Amino acid sequence: MYLTSEKKQEFFKTHGKSEKDTGSPEGQIALFTFRIAHLTEHLKNNKKDYGTQRSLVALVSKRRKLLNYLIKIDIMRYRSIVKELGLRK
């Protein structure tokens, strides 16, 4: 599998408060970004995989909602996560 539990813990450790803090918006955004990149590569090879395409759109939407939430509560945290992950609107 492309995403092991050790990899998840690494995301939450580097972007969240700790590796046990799986609910932080920064950790979830980092995890969604990794999954989005993986699905995008998959869709480049499998253009007619519409189920994966639908789940990719759903993930992008979830990440956008979390980013909007982060803008509302703390703009500095939003700017730091966007800079770290290299995201754009």
ChimeraX commands (.cxc) that place a marker at each C-alpha (Angstrom):
marker #1 position 0.00,0.00,0.00 radius 0.5
marker #1 position 1.23,3.47,-0.79 radius 0.5
marker #1 position 0.33,4.96,2.60 radius 0.5
marker #1 position 1.55,3.09,5.66 radius 0.5
marker #1 position 0.83,3.97,9.27 radius 0.5
marker #1 position 4.45,5.07,9.72 radius 0.5
marker #1 position 4.06,7.50,6.83 radius 0.5
marker #1 position 0.86,8.89,8.39 radius 0.5
marker #1 position 2.59,9.34,11.74 radius 0.5
marker #1 position 5.38,11.20,9.96 radius 0.5
marker #1 position 2.87,13.62,8.41 radius 0.5
marker #1 position 1.19,14.29,11.74 radius 0.5
marker #1 position 4.53,14.63,13.51 radius 0.5
marker #1 position 5.95,17.17,11.06 radius 0.5
marker #1 position 2.80,19.19,10.39 radius 0.5
marker #1 position 0.69,18.61,13.53 radius 0.5
marker #1 position 1.44,19.10,17.19 radius 0.5
marker #1 position 2.48,15.47,17.71 radius 0.5
marker #1 position 2.23,12.13,15.94 radius 0.5
marker #1 position -0.83,11.28,18.07 radius 0.5
marker #1 position -2.63,14.52,17.09 radius 0.5
marker #1 position -4.48,13.32,14.01 radius 0.5
marker #1 position -7.19,15.97,14.23 radius 0.5
marker #1 position -5.10,19.06,13.56 radius 0.5
marker #1 position -6.02,20.81,10.30 radius 0.5
marker #1 position -2.36,21.08,9.28 radius 0.5
marker #1 position -1.78,17.34,9.57 radius 0.5
marker #1 position -4.96,16.52,7.69 radius 0.5
marker #1 position -4.11,18.98,4.92 radius 0.5
marker #1 position -0.65,17.43,4.55 radius 0.5
marker #1 position -2.16,13.95,4.40 radius 0.5
marker #1 position -4.77,15.01,1.84 radius 0.5
marker #1 position -2.04,16.65,-0.26 radius 0.5
marker #1 position -0.06,13.41,-0.35 radius 0.5
marker #1 position -3.15,11.41,-1.31 radius 0.5
marker #1 position -4.09,13.97,-3.99 radius 0.5
marker #1 position -0.63,13.74,-5.53 radius 0.5
marker #1 position -0.84,9.93,-5.57 radius 0.5
marker #1 position -4.29,9.91,-7.20 radius 0.5
marker #1 position -3.20,12.49,-9.76 radius 0.5
marker #1 position -0.31,10.26,-10.85 radius 0.5
marker #1 position -2.68,7.30,-11.02 radius 0.5
marker #1 position -5.09,9.22,-13.24 radius 0.5
marker #1 position -2.32,10.20,-15.64 radius 0.5
marker #1 position -1.90,6.51,-16.47 radius 0.5
marker #1 position -5.56,5.49,-16.16 radius 0.5
marker #1 position -7.57,8.21,-17.84 radius 0.5
marker #1 position -10.91,6.37,-17.75 radius 0.5
marker #1 position -10.87,5.52,-14.04 radius 0.5
marker #1 position -13.87,7.66,-13.16 radius 0.5
marker #1 position -14.25,6.33,-9.62 radius 0.5
marker #1 position -10.78,7.52,-8.75 radius 0.5
marker #1 position -11.46,10.80,-10.50 radius 0.5
marker #1 position -14.55,11.33,-8.36 radius 0.5
marker #1 position -12.65,10.57,-5.15 radius 0.5
marker #1 position -9.88,12.95,-6.22 radius 0.5
marker #1 position -12.39,15.78,-6.61 radius 0.5
marker #1 position -13.84,14.95,-3.18 radius 0.5
marker #1 position -10.37,15.04,-1.58 radius 0.5
marker #1 position -9.56,18.38,-3.17 radius 0.5
marker #1 position -12.86,19.72,-1.85 radius 0.5
marker #1 position -12.14,18.45,1.68 radius 0.5
marker #1 position -8.69,20.03,1.61 radius 0.5
marker #1 position -10.14,23.33,0.38 radius 0.5
marker #1 position -12.69,23.31,3.23 radius 0.5
marker #1 position -9.95,22.71,5.79 radius 0.5
marker #1 position -7.85,25.51,4.29 radius 0.5
marker #1 position -10.84,27.88,4.45 radius 0.5
marker #1 position -11.37,26.90,8.09 radius 0.5
marker #1 position -7.72,27.58,8.83 radius 0.5
marker #1 position -7.95,31.03,7.22 radius 0.5
marker #1 position -10.85,31.88,9.54 radius 0.5
marker #1 position -9.21,30.77,12.77 radius 0.5
marker #1 position -5.54,31.70,12.23 radius 0.5
marker #1 position -4.15,33.27,9.04 radius 0.5
marker #1 position -0.52,32.69,10.10 radius 0.5
marker #1 position -1.03,28.93,10.41 radius 0.5
marker #1 position -2.69,28.98,6.99 radius 0.5
marker #1 position 0.22,30.83,5.41 radius 0.5
marker #1 position 2.80,28.52,6.97 radius 0.5
marker #1 position 1.09,25.30,5.80 radius 0.5
marker #1 position 0.57,26.69,2.29 radius 0.5
marker #1 position 4.24,27.66,2.12 radius 0.5
marker #1 position 5.45,24.30,3.47 radius 0.5
marker #1 position 3.37,22.23,1.07 radius 0.5
marker #1 position 3.68,24.56,-1.92 radius 0.5
marker #1 position -0.08,24.92,-2.41 radius 0.5
marker #1 position -1.84,27.60,-4.40 radius 0.5
marker #1 position -5.46,28.63,-4.56 radius 0.5
marker link #1:1,2 radius 0.2
marker link #1:2,3 radius 0.2
marker link #1:3,4 radius 0.2
marker link #1:4,5 radius 0.2
marker link #1:5,6 radius 0.2
marker link #1:6,7 radius 0.2
marker link #1:7,8 radius 0.2
marker link #1:8,9 radius 0.2
marker link #1:9,10 radius 0.2
marker link #1:10,11 radius 0.2
marker link #1:11,12 radius 0.2
marker link #1:12,13 radius 0.2
marker link #1:13,14 radius 0.2
marker link #1:14,15 radius 0.2
marker link #1:15,16 radius 0.2
marker link #1:16,17 radius 0.2
marker link #1:17,18 radius 0.2
marker link #1:18,19 radius 0.2
marker link #1:19,20 radius 0.2
marker link #1:20,21 radius 0.2
marker link #1:21,22 radius 0.2
marker link #1:22,23 radius 0.2
marker link #1:23,24 radius 0.2
marker link #1:24,25 radius 0.2
marker link #1:25,26 radius 0.2
marker link #1:26,27 radius 0.2
marker link #1:27,28 radius 0.2
marker link #1:28,29 radius 0.2
marker link #1:29,30 radius 0.2
marker link #1:30,31 radius 0.2
marker link #1:31,32 radius 0.2
marker link #1:32,33 radius 0.2
marker link #1:33,34 radius 0.2
marker link #1:34,35 radius 0.2
marker link #1:35,36 radius 0.2
marker link #1:36,37 radius 0.2
marker link #1:37,38 radius 0.2
marker link #1:38,39 radius 0.2
marker link #1:39,40 radius 0.2
marker link #1:40,41 radius 0.2
marker link #1:41,42 radius 0.2
marker link #1:42,43 radius 0.2
marker link #1:43,44 radius 0.2
marker link #1:44,45 radius 0.2
marker link #1:45,46 radius 0.2
marker link #1:46,47 radius 0.2
marker link #1:47,48 radius 0.2
marker link #1:48,49 radius 0.2
marker link #1:49,50 radius 0.2
marker link #1:50,51 radius 0.2
marker link #1:51,52 radius 0.2
marker link #1:52,53 radius 0.2
marker link #1:53,54 radius 0.2
marker link #1:54,55 radius 0.2
marker link #1:55,56 radius 0.2
marker link #1:56,57 radius 0.2
marker link #1:57,58 radius 0.2
marker link #1:58,59 radius 0.2
marker link #1:59,60 radius 0.2
marker link #1:60,61 radius 0.2
marker link #1:61,62 radius 0.2
marker link #1:62,63 radius 0.2
marker link #1:63,64 radius 0.2
marker link #1:64,65 radius 0.2
marker link #1:65,66 radius 0.2
marker link #1:66,67 radius 0.2
marker link #1:67,68 radius 0.2
marker link #1:68,69 radius 0.2
marker link #1:69,70 radius 0.2
marker link #1:70,71 radius 0.2
marker link #1:71,72 radius 0.2
marker link #1:72,73 radius 0.2
marker link #1:73,74 radius 0.2
marker link #1:74,75 radius 0.2
marker link #1:75,76 radius 0.2
marker link #1:76,77 radius 0.2
marker link #1:77,78 radius 0.2
marker link #1:78,79 radius 0.2
marker link #1:79,80 radius 0.2
marker link #1:80,81 radius 0.2
marker link #1:81,82 radius 0.2
marker link #1:82,83 radius 0.2
marker link #1:83,84 radius 0.2
marker link #1:84,85 radius 0.2
marker link #1:85,86 radius 0.2
marker link #1:86,87 radius 0.2
marker link #1:87,88 radius 0.2
marker link #1:88,89 radius 0.2
view
